[in-house]
Amino acid sequence: MSHTSNAELIAFLQRIPSLKENISGGFYDNGLWWVKFGIDIENPNAWNAVQELACIINYLSINERLPTRFYPVSPPPYLNGGPREFLSWIIEGTDKEFTSTNLKEWLEARLPNPVDDIKQWQIE
C-alpha cells in the first residue's frame, strides 16, 4: 500500500485545543508513518488530551491493540531547556496497512465531539 501524506491526521490533531499548531509528519525509510507535535502544558486540558490519546492509540483494547504507538520524545534537557519548549510527542504506525487516515478515523470516533470544543475535554 502506498501512502503519500499524513495531512488528514495532522488536520484533525490541529483541532485538539491543547495541541500546539506546528504539527509535522512523514514516513520512515521502511514506509511506516509518523507525526510529531508539542502540547501546551499551560493549557488546563493538556493532560486530558495526553490521557485520551494514550488510551486510544496505545491501549484501547488489551487483546486487540491498534498498530500504533504514542510517546514523548525530548533532546537532553540540560543542553536545551524544559518541557514547555522541548518536550514533543510522537504518534507512529507499526503496520504499513494501518494508515494515518485509519488512525484519524479511530480518533474521530472516540475523542470528544466536536474535538475542537474545549468544554467537551473537561472531565470532572
Secondary structure, 3 states (H helix, E strand, C coil): CCCCCCHHHHHHHCCCCCECCCCEEEECCCCCEEEEECECCCCCCHHHHHHHHHHHHHHCCCCCCCCEEEEEECCCHHHHCCHHHHCEEEEEECCCCCCHHHHHHHHHHHCCCCCCCHHHHCCC
